[in-house]
Amino acid sequence: MREVEATVLKGDPSKPGLYTILLRIAPNTRIQPHCHDDDRIATVVSGTWYFGYGDTFDDSDLKALPPGSFYTEPPGVNHFGLTREEVLIQMTGTGPSSTRYVDPKHDPGRTTET
């Protein structure tokens, strides 16, 4: 399993309009600070998601979000997360969506020059 797997449940995050995705995040995954252009709302479906807002990853800023927790990812606001077990999150936003990491070297989708 990849660290983060996204399944589109409705719409298309890359196109204008409402979308909903289900994120499956592997155990012991650290997601570095990043932001999105769109406004997102999310519910933790299973597992405990450790989530914080800020420009640098700081364990002391993490809040434990157990199943049923609801949180937001406002546009342009940097945030980060951590798992200790597999976590499922259902997230809804309005596309087109994008992701920008505070430090581009943390972007798992980046390409490297050879």
C-alpha positions as CSV (number, residue, x, y, z in Angstrom):
1,M,0.0,0.0,0.0
2,R,1.2,3.5,-0.8
3,E,1.3,5.9,2.1
4,V,-1.9,7.7,0.9
5,E,-4.4,6.3,-1.5
6,A,-7.3,8.4,-2.7
7,T,-10.6,7.0,-4.1
8,V,-12.9,9.5,-5.8
9,L,-16.5,8.9,-4.6
10,K,-18.1,11.8,-6.5
11,G,-17.0,14.4,-9.0
12,D,-13.4,15.0,-10.1
13,P,-11.0,17.0,-7.8
14,S,-9.1,18.2,-10.9
15,K,-12.2,19.9,-12.5
16,P,-14.5,22.6,-11.4
17,G,-17.3,21.5,-9.1
18,L,-18.0,19.5,-5.9
19,Y,-16.0,16.4,-5.2
20,T,-15.7,13.8,-2.4
21,I,-12.8,11.5,-1.9
22,L,-11.9,8.8,0.5
23,L,-8.4,8.9,1.8
24,R,-6.7,5.7,3.1
25,I,-3.6,6.6,5.0
26,A,-1.1,3.9,5.9
27,P,0.1,3.4,9.5
28,N,3.1,5.4,10.6
29,T,2.6,8.0,7.8
30,R,3.9,11.6,8.4
31,I,2.4,14.2,6.0
32,Q,4.5,17.3,5.9
33,P,3.0,20.9,5.9
34,H,1.0,21.8,2.8
35,C,-2.1,23.6,1.7
36,H,-4.8,23.5,-1.0
37,D,-6.4,26.2,-3.0
38,D,-9.9,24.9,-2.3
39,D,-11.9,24.8,0.9
40,R,-12.2,21.3,2.3
41,I,-14.2,19.6,5.0
42,A,-13.4,16.2,6.3
43,T,-14.7,13.4,8.7
44,V,-12.5,10.7,10.2
45,V,-14.2,7.4,9.3
46,S,-11.8,5.1,11.1
47,G,-8.5,5.2,13.0
48,T,-7.2,8.1,14.9
49,W,-5.8,11.0,12.8
50,Y,-3.3,13.3,14.4
51,F,-3.7,16.7,12.7
52,G,-2.3,20.2,13.1
53,Y,-2.1,23.6,11.4
54,G,1.2,25.5,10.7
55,D,4.1,26.0,8.4
56,T,6.4,23.4,10.2
57,F,5.6,19.9,11.4
58,D,5.4,20.1,15.2
59,D,4.3,17.0,17.3
60,S,3.1,19.3,20.1
61,D,0.6,21.0,17.7
62,L,-1.0,17.7,16.7
63,K,-4.6,17.1,17.9
64,A,-5.9,13.5,18.1
65,L,-9.0,13.2,16.0
66,P,-10.8,9.8,16.6
67,P,-13.5,8.3,14.3
68,G,-16.4,10.6,13.8
69,S,-14.3,13.8,14.2
70,F,-15.0,16.6,11.8
71,Y,-12.3,19.2,10.7
72,T,-11.6,21.7,8.0
73,E,-8.8,22.6,5.7
74,P,-9.4,26.2,4.7
75,P,-7.9,27.4,1.4
76,G,-4.2,28.5,1.6
77,V,-3.8,27.3,5.3
78,N,-0.9,25.0,5.9
79,H,-1.6,21.8,7.8
80,F,0.1,18.5,8.5
81,G,-0.8,15.0,9.8
82,L,0.4,11.8,11.3
83,T,-1.0,8.2,11.6
84,R,-0.1,5.4,14.0
85,E,-2.6,3.1,12.5
86,E,-4.5,3.0,9.2
87,V,-6.8,6.0,8.9
88,L,-9.8,6.5,6.6
89,I,-10.9,10.1,6.0
90,Q,-13.8,11.2,3.8
91,M,-13.1,14.7,2.4
92,T,-15.3,17.0,0.3
93,G,-14.2,20.2,-1.5
94,T,-14.8,22.3,-4.6
95,G,-12.4,21.7,-7.5
96,P,-10.2,22.3,-9.1
97,S,-8.0,21.3,-6.2
98,S,-4.3,21.5,-5.8
99,T,-1.6,20.7,-3.2
100,R,1.4,22.9,-2.4
101,Y,4.0,21.8,0.1
102,V,5.8,24.4,2.3
103,D,9.0,22.6,1.3
104,P,8.7,21.2,-2.2
105,K,11.1,18.3,-1.4
106,H,8.3,16.8,0.8
107,D,5.9,16.6,-2.2
108,P,5.4,12.9,-2.9
109,G,4.3,13.7,-6.4
110,R,7.4,15.8,-7.4
111,T,9.7,14.8,-10.1
112,T,13.4,14.9,-9.7
113,E,15.9,15.9,-12.3
114,T,18.6,13.4,-13.3
